[in-house]
């Protein structure tokens, strides 16, 4: 029995009355299926994958976790994530797709959208015009961003003025090491890459909080008011510089940027500079089963999708693995999932296949015949606050991927959910379901953008602890299960 299969205790319990009536146990047990027909996880009726996993499966999860941590260490922003995925894709035999190139069975391509989003394309046995498999995740994460005129000075300190990207609890971003990463584009067409704080000997930046000795008034405030968004300003430099202290701290910052990067103050208007946690991804817990790292929402799904793409053999349908930008701020911008990038790419692939026979209805029929998997992580049951969930429908770390059942018109239709269940069960992938407390929580995914294209779409997730904080926590077995779930989804024939 696969290490990720659900136990058959519920089935055997149902047989006890028949056994008591005199039926032979051996005959009945012999009729049981090789795996449970339904791997849903009612409260208390199934086990963690760590309990059912073999020694080899645990070793595989550990090894996969090491690869995952190395990926997260590089992929701190969308720009860095696209660069990391491209490098890995090229190492795995993917080539850049050029418009007009037909995608043949087994062909492997990548396509990049403005350095901030991209897609992997894998040729399937069926024509592209007969429908695709699409797996979508986003590669942006909550962070701080520099304003267009970011340098300010207060009490002898040079500070960066920031805005925030995605939902954050502001107080969690104080007193942690921050790195400055991103790019600056100048009027003469030059692009300057900046990365300060990720190397062991780099300086870091930090937003200082009040000490308990002077924070009595602050500690009377509600959590959302302890630190205002406008006050998330990290220290960049301190005190006068130069001979006789002729330069203030803020003046020194501009001189530093000019000397080291040939950047003028005005160039910061055309910059994408982010402040991200500088800590390296680490194992968490003495058993090393958890990963604590920044950026797991949603680069966990991006990593699992990428690895599933590299692990494919022969696919029934051409597959697009989409890595979109800006979901944490509403999918907007030309590299976000609300743009026409994905349908444009599908249209180009269909046109490359059909040539002059291409017609717009053939493109929309290809979308209608497609199946899409939208993936985004979600909060898991937190041992410190389990009451945040209605536990019967709550996702637990280590219990596999979760099929999201939102209700209120957001779910995939029942036949597509059944199709997806069959794909997971046939591949012996551990899964569970997720429904938030009614009216008490929420979140968004890329699924609505795919459904707008008339594509059958289902939402997956992987449970995390401390989601949207500077350091989130995942379970290595879930990361591996998600990769296997994606492989099962894109490999299943209609």
C-alpha positions as CSV (number, residue, x, y, z in Angstrom):
1,X,0.0,0.0,0.0
2,X,1.4,3.4,-0.9
3,X,2.8,5.5,1.9
4,X,0.4,8.3,1.1
5,X,-2.7,6.2,1.0
6,X,-5.5,6.7,3.5
7,X,-6.0,3.8,6.1
8,X,-8.9,1.4,5.5
9,X,-10.0,1.4,9.2
10,X,-13.3,3.0,8.3
11,X,-14.1,0.3,5.7
12,X,-13.1,-2.5,8.0
13,X,-15.2,-1.1,10.8
14,X,-18.2,-1.1,8.5
15,X,-17.6,-4.8,7.9
16,X,-17.7,-5.8,11.5
17,X,-21.5,-6.6,11.7
18,X,-21.1,-8.8,8.7
19,X,-18.2,-10.6,10.2
20,X,-20.1,-11.1,13.4
21,X,-22.9,-12.7,11.4
22,X,-20.5,-15.5,10.4
23,X,-18.9,-14.4,7.1
24,X,-15.3,-15.3,6.7
25,X,-12.9,-12.4,7.4
26,X,-10.4,-13.5,4.9
27,X,-12.9,-13.6,2.1
28,X,-14.2,-10.2,2.9
29,X,-10.8,-8.5,3.3
30,X,-9.8,-10.0,0.0
31,X,-12.5,-8.0,-1.7
32,X,-11.3,-4.7,-0.4
33,X,-9.8,-2.3,-3.0
34,X,-6.1,-1.8,-3.1
35,X,-6.7,1.8,-1.8
36,X,-9.6,3.5,-0.2
37,X,-12.1,4.7,-2.8
38,X,-12.5,8.0,-1.1
39,X,-9.5,9.7,0.6
40,X,-11.4,12.6,2.2
41,X,-10.3,13.3,5.8
42,X,-13.2,13.4,8.3
43,X,-12.0,14.7,11.7
44,X,-10.1,12.0,13.5
45,X,-10.6,9.4,10.7
46,X,-7.3,9.5,8.9
47,X,-3.6,9.8,9.6
48,X,-0.8,12.2,8.9
49,X,1.2,11.2,5.9
50,X,4.2,11.0,8.2
51,X,2.5,8.1,10.0
52,X,1.8,6.1,6.9
53,X,4.9,7.0,4.9
54,X,7.7,4.5,4.3
55,X,11.3,5.2,5.2
56,X,12.0,5.8,1.5
57,X,9.1,8.3,1.3
58,X,10.3,10.2,4.3
59,X,13.8,10.4,2.7
60,X,12.2,11.6,-0.5
61,X,10.3,14.4,1.4
62,X,13.5,15.4,3.2
63,X,15.5,15.6,0.0
64,X,12.7,17.5,-1.8
65,X,12.6,19.9,1.2
66,X,16.3,20.7,0.7
67,X,15.8,21.5,-3.0
68,X,12.8,23.6,-2.0
69,X,14.8,25.6,0.6
70,X,17.5,26.3,-2.0
71,X,14.9,27.6,-4.4
72,X,13.3,29.9,-1.8
73,X,16.7,31.3,-0.9
74,X,17.1,32.6,-4.5
75,X,13.4,33.4,-5.3
76,X,12.8,36.4,-3.1
77,X,10.7,38.5,-5.6
78,X,9.0,38.0,-8.9
79,X,12.0,39.1,-10.8
80,X,14.3,36.7,-8.9
81,X,11.8,33.9,-9.1
82,X,11.5,34.2,-12.9
83,X,15.3,34.2,-13.2
84,X,15.5,31.1,-11.0
85,X,12.8,29.2,-12.8
86,X,14.3,30.0,-16.2
87,X,17.7,28.8,-15.1
88,X,16.3,25.6,-13.8
89,X,14.2,25.1,-16.9
90,X,17.2,25.5,-19.2
91,X,19.0,23.0,-17.1
92,X,16.1,20.6,-17.7
93,X,16.1,20.9,-21.4
94,X,13.5,23.7,-21.9
95,X,14.0,26.2,-24.7
96,X,12.5,29.6,-25.2
97,X,9.3,29.4,-27.2
98,X,9.1,31.7,-30.2
99,X,5.8,32.8,-31.7
100,X,4.9,30.6,-34.7
101,X,6.6,27.5,-33.3
102,X,4.2,24.5,-33.2
103,X,4.3,22.6,-30.0
104,X,4.9,18.9,-30.8
105,X,4.4,16.0,-28.3
106,X,7.1,16.0,-25.7
107,X,8.4,19.5,-26.7
108,X,9.5,21.6,-23.7
109,X,9.5,25.4,-23.8
110,X,9.5,28.4,-21.6
111,X,8.0,31.9,-22.3
112,X,8.7,35.0,-20.3
113,X,6.4,38.0,-19.8
114,X,8.4,41.2,-19.0
115,X,10.8,39.4,-16.7
116,X,8.1,39.3,-14.0
117,X,5.9,36.4,-15.1
118,X,6.3,33.3,-17.3
119,X,5.0,30.0,-18.5
120,X,6.4,26.5,-19.0
121,X,4.9,24.8,-22.1
122,X,5.0,21.0,-22.5
123,X,3.7,19.4,-25.7
124,X,1.0,16.7,-25.3
125,X,-0.3,13.9,-27.5
126,X,-3.6,15.6,-28.4
127,X,-3.6,18.7,-30.6
128,X,-3.4,22.0,-28.7
129,X,-6.7,23.0,-30.3
130,X,-8.4,20.1,-28.5
131,X,-7.8,21.7,-25.1
132,X,-5.0,22.2,-22.6
133,X,-4.1,21.5,-19.0
134,X,-3.3,24.7,-17.2
135,X,-1.6,24.9,-13.8
136,X,-1.5,28.5,-12.3
137,X,0.2,30.0,-9.3
138,X,1.5,33.4,-8.4
139,X,5.0,34.3,-7.5
140,X,4.6,37.6,-5.6
141,X,4.6,37.6,-1.8
142,X,3.8,40.2,0.9
143,X,6.6,42.7,1.2
144,X,7.6,46.4,1.6
145,X,8.4,48.5,-1.4
146,X,10.3,51.8,-1.7
147,X,8.4,54.8,-2.7
148,X,9.5,56.9,-5.7
149,X,11.3,59.4,-3.5
150,X,12.2,57.1,-0.7
151,X,15.0,58.8,1.3
152,X,14.1,60.8,4.4
153,X,15.9,61.8,7.5
154,X,14.9,61.9,11.2
155,X,16.9,62.3,14.4
156,X,20.2,61.9,12.5
157,X,19.0,58.6,10.8
158,X,18.5,58.2,7.1
159,X,15.3,56.2,6.5
160,X,13.6,54.6,3.5
161,X,9.9,55.6,3.0
162,X,7.9,52.5,2.1
163,X,4.6,51.2,0.9
164,X,3.3,47.6,1.4
165,X,2.4,44.9,-1.1
166,X,-0.2,42.3,0.1
167,X,-1.9,41.9,3.4
168,X,0.4,42.2,6.4
169,X,0.3,42.7,10.1
170,X,2.5,45.7,10.4
171,X,4.0,45.0,13.8
172,X,5.5,41.7,12.5
173,X,7.8,43.7,10.2
174,X,9.7,45.5,12.9
175,X,13.0,44.3,14.4
176,X,13.7,41.7,11.7
177,X,16.7,41.8,9.2
178,X,15.6,43.1,5.8
179,X,17.3,42.9,2.5
180,X,17.0,45.4,-0.4
181,X,16.5,43.7,-3.7
182,X,15.3,44.7,-7.1
183,X,16.2,46.8,-10.2
184,X,16.5,50.4,-11.2
185,X,16.0,51.5,-14.8
186,X,17.5,54.7,-16.0
187,X,16.5,57.0,-18.8
188,X,19.3,55.9,-21.1
189,X,18.0,52.3,-21.1
190,X,20.4,50.9,-18.5
191,X,19.1,48.3,-15.9
192,X,20.9,48.2,-12.6
193,X,20.4,45.1,-10.4
194,X,20.5,45.6,-6.6
195,X,20.8,43.0,-3.9
196,X,22.0,44.1,-0.4
197,X,21.4,42.0,2.7
198,X,21.2,38.4,1.5
199,X,24.8,37.5,1.7
200,X,26.3,36.7,5.1
201,X,28.6,39.7,5.2
202,X,26.1,42.2,3.7
203,X,24.7,44.9,5.9
204,X,21.0,44.6,6.6
205,X,18.2,47.2,7.1
206,X,15.7,47.1,10.0
207,X,12.6,49.0,11.3
208,X,13.2,49.6,15.0
209,X,10.4,49.2,17.4
210,X,10.0,50.8,20.9
211,X,11.5,49.0,23.9
212,X,9.1,47.9,26.6
213,X,10.5,50.7,28.9
214,X,9.1,53.4,26.6
215,X,6.1,51.7,25.1
216,X,3.4,52.0,27.7
217,X,1.2,54.1,25.5
218,X,1.9,52.0,22.5
219,X,1.0,48.8,24.3
220,X,-2.5,50.1,25.0
221,X,-3.3,50.2,21.3
222,X,-5.1,47.6,19.3
223,X,-2.8,45.3,17.3
224,X,-3.6,47.0,14.0
225,X,-2.6,50.4,15.4
226,X,0.6,49.5,17.2
227,X,2.6,50.3,14.1
228,X,1.1,52.3,11.3
229,X,1.7,51.4,7.7
230,X,3.2,54.8,7.1
231,X,5.8,54.2,9.9
232,X,7.4,51.1,8.3
233,X,10.6,53.0,7.6
234,X,13.9,51.1,7.9
235,X,17.1,52.7,9.0
236,X,19.5,53.0,6.1
237,X,22.4,55.0,7.6
238,X,23.2,57.0,10.7
239,X,25.0,60.1,11.7
240,X,27.1,62.6,9.7
241,X,29.7,61.3,7.2
242,X,32.8,62.7,5.5
243,X,35.5,65.0,6.8
244,X,34.2,67.1,9.6
245,X,30.8,65.5,9.2
246,X,29.9,67.6,6.2
247,X,27.4,65.1,4.8
248,X,24.2,64.2,6.6
249,X,23.1,60.5,6.7
250,X,20.6,61.0,3.9
251,X,23.2,62.9,1.7
252,X,25.5,59.9,2.3
253,X,22.9,57.5,1.0
254,X,22.7,59.3,-2.3
255,X,26.5,59.4,-2.6
256,X,26.6,55.7,-1.8
257,X,24.1,54.9,-4.6
258,X,26.0,57.1,-7.0
259,X,29.4,55.6,-6.1
260,X,28.3,51.9,-6.1
261,X,25.6,51.8,-8.7
262,X,25.8,55.0,-10.7
263,X,22.3,55.9,-9.7
264,X,20.9,59.4,-9.3
265,X,18.1,60.3,-6.9
266,X,15.7,60.8,-9.8
267,X,16.4,57.2,-11.0
268,X,14.6,55.9,-7.9
269,X,11.4,57.0,-9.5
270,X,11.8,54.3,-12.2
271,X,12.8,51.5,-9.8
272,X,11.3,48.4,-8.4
273,X,13.1,48.0,-5.1
274,X,11.7,45.7,-2.4
275,X,12.5,45.1,1.3
276,X,12.2,41.4,2.0
277,X,13.2,39.3,5.1
278,X,16.9,38.5,4.9
279,X,16.7,35.2,6.9
280,X,17.7,32.0,5.1
281,X,15.1,29.2,4.8
282,X,15.6,26.8,7.7
283,X,14.3,23.5,9.0
284,X,12.0,23.9,11.9
285,X,11.5,21.5,14.7
286,X,14.0,18.9,16.1
287,X,12.6,16.4,13.7
288,X,13.3,18.7,10.7
289,X,9.9,18.0,9.1
290,X,8.9,21.7,8.7
291,X,10.3,24.5,6.6
292,X,10.4,28.0,8.0
293,X,11.0,30.6,5.2
294,X,9.8,33.8,3.7
295,X,7.9,33.8,0.4
296,X,6.1,30.4,0.7
297,X,2.9,32.2,-0.4
298,X,2.8,31.3,-3.2
299,X,6.3,30.3,-4.3
300,X,5.6,26.9,-2.7
301,X,3.0,26.3,-5.4
302,X,5.4,27.7,-8.0
303,X,8.2,25.4,-6.9
304,X,5.9,22.3,-6.9
305,X,4.6,23.2,-10.3
306,X,8.0,23.7,-11.7
307,X,9.2,20.4,-10.4
308,X,6.1,18.6,-11.7
309,X,6.9,20.0,-15.1
310,X,10.4,18.7,-15.0
311,X,9.2,15.3,-13.9
312,X,6.7,14.7,-16.8
313,X,7.0,11.8,-19.2
314,X,4.3,11.7,-21.9
315,X,1.3,14.0,-21.4
316,X,-2.1,13.5,-23.0
317,X,-2.6,17.3,-23.4
318,X,-0.4,20.2,-24.0
319,X,0.3,21.8,-20.6
320,X,0.9,25.3,-19.6
321,X,2.5,26.0,-16.1
322,X,1.7,29.6,-15.5
323,X,3.6,31.8,-13.0
324,X,1.7,35.0,-12.6
325,X,2.5,38.3,-10.8
326,X,0.6,40.6,-8.5
327,X,-2.0,38.2,-7.0
328,X,-1.3,39.7,-3.5
329,X,-2.5,43.0,-4.8
330,X,-5.3,41.9,-7.0
331,X,-3.8,40.3,-10.1
332,X,-3.4,43.8,-11.7
333,X,-0.7,45.0,-14.0
334,X,0.5,43.5,-17.3
335,X,2.2,40.6,-15.6
336,X,-0.7,39.8,-13.3
337,X,-3.3,37.1,-13.9
338,X,-5.9,39.7,-14.9
339,X,-3.9,40.6,-18.0
340,X,-4.5,38.8,-21.3
341,X,-1.1,37.1,-21.2
342,X,-2.5,33.6,-20.7
343,X,-5.3,33.7,-23.4
344,X,-2.9,35.5,-25.7
345,X,-0.4,32.7,-25.3
346,X,-3.0,30.0,-25.8
347,X,-4.2,31.8,-28.9
348,X,-0.6,31.9,-30.2
349,X,-0.2,28.2,-29.6
350,X,-3.4,27.3,-31.4
351,X,-2.4,29.6,-34.3
352,X,1.0,28.0,-34.6
353,X,-0.7,24.7,-34.9
354,X,-3.4,25.6,-37.3
355,X,-1.8,28.3,-39.4
356,X,-4.2,29.9,-41.9
357,X,-7.0,27.5,-40.8
358,X,-7.1,29.4,-37.5
359,X,-10.4,31.0,-36.6
360,X,-11.5,32.7,-33.3
361,X,-14.1,30.1,-32.5
362,X,-11.4,27.4,-32.6
363,X,-9.5,29.3,-29.9
364,X,-12.5,29.7,-27.7
365,X,-13.3,26.0,-28.2
366,X,-9.8,25.1,-27.1
367,X,-10.4,27.1,-23.9
368,X,-13.7,25.5,-23.3
369,X,-12.1,22.0,-23.7
370,X,-9.3,22.9,-21.2
371,X,-8.9,22.0,-17.5
372,X,-7.2,24.3,-15.1
373,X,-5.7,23.9,-11.6
374,X,-5.3,27.1,-9.6
375,X,-3.0,26.8,-6.6
376,X,-2.5,29.0,-3.7
377,X,-1.4,28.2,-0.1
378,X,-3.8,28.8,2.7
379,X,-3.7,28.9,6.5
380,X,-3.5,25.5,8.3
381,X,-4.8,24.6,11.7
382,X,-2.6,26.5,14.2
383,X,-1.9,24.7,17.5
384,X,-2.0,28.0,19.3
385,X,-5.4,29.0,17.9
386,X,-7.3,26.0,16.6
387,X,-10.6,27.8,17.2
388,X,-9.9,30.0,14.1
389,X,-11.2,26.9,12.1
390,X,-14.3,24.8,12.1
391,X,-12.1,21.8,12.6
392,X,-14.2,19.3,10.7
393,X,-13.4,21.2,7.5
394,X,-9.9,22.4,8.4
395,X,-6.7,21.7,6.6
396,X,-3.9,20.2,8.7
397,X,-0.1,20.3,8.0
398,X,1.2,16.9,6.9
399,X,-2.2,15.6,5.7
400,X,-1.6,16.4,2.0
401,X,-3.0,18.9,-0.5
402,X,-6.4,20.5,0.1
403,X,-9.2,20.9,-2.4
404,X,-10.7,24.3,-1.6
405,X,-14.5,24.2,-1.2
406,X,-15.5,27.8,-0.6
407,X,-19.2,27.6,-1.3
408,X,-21.2,30.6,-2.3
409,X,-20.7,30.0,-6.0
410,X,-16.9,29.8,-5.9
411,X,-16.4,26.0,-6.1
412,X,-15.6,24.0,-9.1
413,X,-18.7,22.1,-10.3
414,X,-19.2,18.7,-8.8
415,X,-18.3,16.7,-11.9
416,X,-14.9,18.4,-12.2
417,X,-14.3,17.8,-8.5
418,X,-15.1,14.2,-9.0
419,X,-12.7,14.0,-12.0
420,X,-10.0,15.6,-9.9
421,X,-10.6,13.2,-7.0
422,X,-10.1,10.3,-9.4
423,X,-6.8,11.8,-10.6
424,X,-5.5,12.1,-7.0
425,X,-6.7,8.7,-5.9
426,X,-5.4,6.9,-9.0
427,X,-2.0,8.4,-8.2
428,X,-2.3,7.7,-4.4
429,X,-1.9,11.4,-3.5
430,X,-2.9,12.3,0.0
431,X,-5.6,15.1,0.0
432,X,-8.0,16.8,2.3
433,X,-10.7,19.5,1.9
434,X,-10.7,23.1,3.1
435,X,-13.6,25.4,4.0
436,X,-13.2,28.5,6.0
437,X,-15.5,29.4,8.9
438,X,-18.6,30.9,7.4
439,X,-18.2,34.7,7.1
440,X,-15.0,34.7,9.3
441,X,-12.2,34.4,6.8
442,X,-11.3,34.6,3.2
443,X,-8.7,35.0,0.5
444,X,-8.3,35.0,-3.3
445,X,-6.6,32.9,-5.9
446,X,-6.0,32.9,-9.6
447,X,-9.0,30.6,-10.1
448,X,-11.5,33.4,-10.9
449,X,-9.3,34.7,-13.7
450,X,-9.2,31.3,-15.3
451,X,-12.9,30.7,-14.9
452,X,-13.6,34.0,-16.7
453,X,-12.1,32.3,-19.8
454,X,-14.7,29.5,-19.6
455,X,-12.2,27.0,-18.4
456,X,-13.2,24.3,-15.9
457,X,-11.1,25.4,-12.9
458,X,-10.5,23.9,-9.5
459,X,-8.5,25.5,-6.5
460,X,-5.9,23.6,-4.6
461,X,-3.9,24.6,-1.6
462,X,-1.3,23.5,0.9
463,X,-1.7,24.5,4.5
464,X,0.8,26.8,6.1
465,X,1.3,28.2,9.6
466,X,1.9,32.0,9.9
467,X,0.8,32.8,6.4
468,X,1.5,36.4,5.3
469,X,4.1,36.9,8.0
470,X,7.9,37.4,7.4
471,X,8.4,33.6,8.0
472,X,5.8,31.1,7.2
473,X,5.9,27.3,8.0
474,X,5.1,24.4,5.7
475,X,5.3,20.6,6.0
476,X,7.8,18.9,3.7
477,X,5.4,16.0,3.1
478,X,2.8,18.5,1.8
479,X,5.2,20.1,-0.5
480,X,6.0,16.7,-2.1
481,X,2.3,15.8,-2.1
482,X,1.5,19.0,-4.1
483,X,4.1,18.2,-6.7
484,X,2.6,14.7,-7.0
485,X,-0.9,16.1,-7.2
486,X,0.1,18.5,-10.1
487,X,1.7,15.6,-11.9
488,X,-1.5,13.5,-11.5
489,X,-3.6,16.4,-12.7
490,X,-1.7,17.0,-15.9
491,X,-1.1,13.3,-16.6
492,X,-4.8,12.2,-16.4
493,X,-6.5,11.6,-19.7
494,X,-10.1,12.6,-20.2
